[in-house]
Amino acid sequence: MRRDQRWCGSCMLYGELLHSFLLCFSLFLLPFCALRDREEQRETQTFRVFQSLEMTRTQH
């Protein structure tokens, strides 16, 4: 019984460590993903602006 309890405790400890590591990892990666998404959005926005400029130029 005690051996199982000790193993369960170590398993829970490893689970906590893994959970905190994953949490820190995701918190570390989130800003990079957000920055990349923002860059892509900016590129599409500038592309749309250029498209609208081309449209107005062809209309005139």
C-alpha positions in Angstrom: 0.0 0.0 0.0 2.7 2.5 1.0 4.7 1.8 -2.1 1.6 2.5 -4.3 1.0 5.7 -2.3 4.6 6.8 -2.8 4.4 6.1 -6.5 1.1 7.9 -6.8 2.6 10.9 -5.0 5.6 11.0 -7.3 3.3 10.6 -10.3 1.3 13.6 -9.1 4.5 15.5 -8.6 5.6 14.8 -12.1 2.2 15.7 -13.4 2.3 19.1 -11.6 5.8 19.7 -13.0 4.7 18.8 -16.5 1.6 21.0 -16.2 3.6 24.0 -15.0 6.2 23.4 -17.7 3.5 23.3 -20.4 1.9 26.4 -18.9 5.2 28.3 -19.0 5.9 27.0 -22.5 2.5 28.1 -23.8 2.9 31.5 -22.1 6.3 31.8 -23.7 5.0 30.9 -27.2 1.8 32.8 -27.1 3.3 36.3 -27.8 5.3 34.9 -30.7 2.1 33.4 -32.2 0.3 36.7 -31.6 3.1 38.7 -33.3 3.1 36.4 -36.3 -0.7 36.7 -36.6 -0.4 40.5 -36.3 2.2 40.6 -39.1 0.0 38.5 -41.4 -2.9 40.8 -40.7 -0.8 43.8 -41.4 0.4 42.3 -44.7 -3.2 41.6 -45.7 -4.3 45.1 -44.7 -1.5 46.7 -46.8 -2.4 44.4 -49.7 -6.0 45.6 -49.4 -4.9 49.2 -49.3 -2.8 48.7 -52.4 -5.8 46.9 -54.1 -8.1 49.8 -53.3 -5.5 52.3 -54.6 -5.2 50.3 -57.9 -9.0 50.2 -58.2 -9.3 54.0 -57.7 -6.4 54.5 -60.2 -8.1 52.4 -62.8 -11.4 54.1 -62.3 -10.0 57.6 -62.8 
